[in-house]
Amino acid sequence: VSSQKSLLSFFGKS
Amino acid sequence: MFEARLIQGGLLKKLLESVKELVTDANFDCSESGIALQAMDNSHVALVSLLLRSEGFDPYRCDRGFSLGVNLNSLNKILKCAGNDDIITLRADDNSADSLSLSFENPNNDRIGEYELKLMDIDQEHLSIPETDYDATIIMPSAEFQRICRDLTVVSESVTIDVSKDTIKFTAEGELGSGNIKLKSTSSIDKPEESVNIELGQDVSLQFSLKYLMNFTKGTPLSEQVILCLSEKMPLLVEYKMDIGYIRYYLAPKIGD
C-alpha cells in the first residue's frame, strides 16, 4: 500500500 | 504602472484553462523580467509554476515589482470574452490597484472590449524548488502523454512510471484488471515533435495519482511536446514550454510505507 505524499515534505517554504 | 500587451492573446486563454482546475486563487507576480505565478492546490500535493517573459509582450512595462491577487475562475470567465485572435492588454495602476484592466482588440482593430477584474489579497505560501539533476528526462508528444493518462484512468486511480534504458512504461492496476503502455525512444529527424527522447542517469520507478496528471494535461494545447522529469522519491516535473515562457507542474509521488 502506498500513500500520497505532500509536496511540503520535499520543497521548503521560502 | 503595469502594462503588458500580448499579440497572441489566445495563449493567455489557453494558459488560464491549464491552471484553473488546480488552483482557485493566485498572485500574478509582476516584475521587470515578466509575469510569474506559483501556487499549490488545496491538498498540497501538486504545484503549478508559470512564467511569461517580458520579451514576449509588446510593449511590456513594469516600473517595480508587485503582486496581483486574482481569482482564476473569474479571470477565466472574463478571458472567455476575448476572441482567440484578439490582442490582449493587461493594465494595473500600482501596488494598491484594486482591479486589473483587460482590453481585447480584434485583429482588424475595429472592435475593442474593455473589462475590469476586481483583485483580492491573497496570502500565499511560496515554496522554494531546488535545482535538481533528474535521474530521467523524457521529451514526448504532449498529445500522447494526454492519451496515456486518459486511457489508464479507465483502469486505476494511480499510474506507475518506470523508465529504463530506452523505454518508458506506464502501468495501472485496478479492480477491473490492469493495463500498461510502453513507449520506446525514437528519433524522427523529419518530425522531431513526434519523437520520444529518453535521457537516463539511472532507472526510475515512481507512482503518481492519475487525477492530478489528467489536470496537468490541460496544458497540452500550449505545446506539441511535454517534458517529464523524474527522480527516485522526488516530485515529478511536467513541463510545457512556450515561446514566451513555460508552465511547470510538480506532483508529489505516492510512496509505500
Chai-1 contact restraints between the chains, C-beta under 6 A:
chainA,res_idxA,chainB,res_idxB,connection_type,confidence,min_distance_angstrom,max_distance_angstrom,comment,restraint_id
A,S2,B,Q207,contact,1.0,0.0,6.0,A-B,restraint_1
A,S2,B,K254,contact,1.0,0.0,6.0,A-B,restraint_2
A,S2,B,I255,contact,1.0,0.0,6.0,A-B,restraint_3
A,S2,B,G256,contact,1.0,0.0,6.0,A-B,restraint_4
A,Q4,B,K254,contact,1.0,0.0,6.0,A-B,restraint_5
A,K5,B,A252,contact,1.0,0.0,6.0,A-B,restraint_6
A,K5,B,P253,contact,1.0,0.0,6.0,A-B,restraint_7
A,K5,B,I255,contact,1.0,0.0,6.0,A-B,restraint_8
A,S6,B,H44,contact,1.0,0.0,6.0,A-B,restraint_9
A,S6,B,A252,contact,1.0,0.0,6.0,A-B,restraint_10
A,L7,B,H44,contact,1.0,0.0,6.0,A-B,restraint_11
A,L7,B,L47,contact,1.0,0.0,6.0,A-B,restraint_12
A,L7,B,A252,contact,1.0,0.0,6.0,A-B,restraint_13
A,L8,B,H44,contact,1.0,0.0,6.0,A-B,restraint_14
A,F10,B,P235,contact,1.0,0.0,6.0,A-B,restraint_15
A,F11,B,L127,contact,1.0,0.0,6.0,A-B,restraint_16
A,F11,B,I129,contact,1.0,0.0,6.0,A-B,restraint_17
A,G12,B,S128,contact,1.0,0.0,6.0,A-B,restraint_18
A,K13,B,E125,contact,1.0,0.0,6.0,A-B,restraint_19
A,S14,B,H126,contact,1.0,0.0,6.0,A-B,restraint_20
A,S14,B,S128,contact,1.0,0.0,6.0,A-B,restraint_21
